[in-house]
Amino acid sequence: FFLASAGGLAQVSPFMSMDELRREARRLEHTLDAELMQLGRSDLSDPGASSGGVEARTRDVQASLTRLQEVNDAMSRAASAAP
């Protein structure tokens, strides 16, 4: 699994602590909030609006959702493996 981080792509290690996974999930949730606000500000009714910009923002949201799902899956695995 790979996640975006401040320094590029970071691998989700099976050795990440639950706290690290929670922090990453929270960071991704904040990123998604910002991306969704930007997407919501896009005026789709404006004929001069760039559809490419909207498509790029939509791809960003989809990528962040995928990364968040990967972190959630890793947290589920960690929780089920906990003693």
Stockholm file with secondary structure:
# STOCKHOLM 1.0

chainA/1-83         FFLASAGGLAQVSPFMSMDELRREARRLEHTLDAELMQLGRSDLSDPGASSGGVEARTRDVQASLTRLQEVNDAMSRAASAAP
#=GR chainA/1-83 SS CEEEETTEEEECCTTCCHHHHHHHHHHHHHHHHHHHHHHHHSCTTCTTSCHHHHHHHHHHHHHHHHHHHHHHHHHHHHHHHCC
#=GC SS_cons        CEEEETTEEEECCTTCCHHHHHHHHHHHHHHHHHHHHHHHHSCTTCTTSCHHHHHHHHHHHHHHHHHHHHHHHHHHHHHHHCC
//
